[in-house]
Amino acid sequence: MTLTRKSPHLGGIHTEDLAMLREMLEQQRAFRLDQLDRMRGAVHRLRPRTPADLEVDRSLRDGARSALYEVESALRRIEAGTYGRCLRCHSALERARLEILPHAALCMPCQRERDGNR
């Protein structure tokens, strides 16, 4: 997908492009919900579980929950009309960034700053 249109609203994202990004986010949301459902079912495996198995499962669940939270946050930003703007500095997010990470909440400079402070 390539975003080609601009709008004065939603960080310069045209309505048609926003619909495509929303669809991508909805697909990611469905994937993460299905993933978490399958993980819940996997808890009842028949073989004995080692502490390492439990730790890996916990880590995978935490990652899936985190990804789901980011996707749902992006969908809420669409509904609120703030999607496509950095949550820190409020500048428009780069279109290429949204094509790759439609759930992105920060522009690259703010993302780098946040990652550097960890």
C-alpha angles and dihedrals in degrees: 000000000000122000110222108159131075132209129188088234132065097027093310094304115145117231093247092051090047089055090054092048091048090052091051090051092048090052091049090048092052090048093051093046090050090046092053091047091052090048091052089052091048090061088077096060117149098228121084115268122228123210087252091055090051092049093050091048091049092049092049092048091048091051093048092048091049092050091048090051091052092049093047090047090054090050089051090051089053090053091047093049094240098104115125094033125102112253091220108040099014093228118142113272115240112264092229089055092055091047090057099033109022089177093057112135101179134053115242096261092051091043091052091048092050093046091048091054094056 
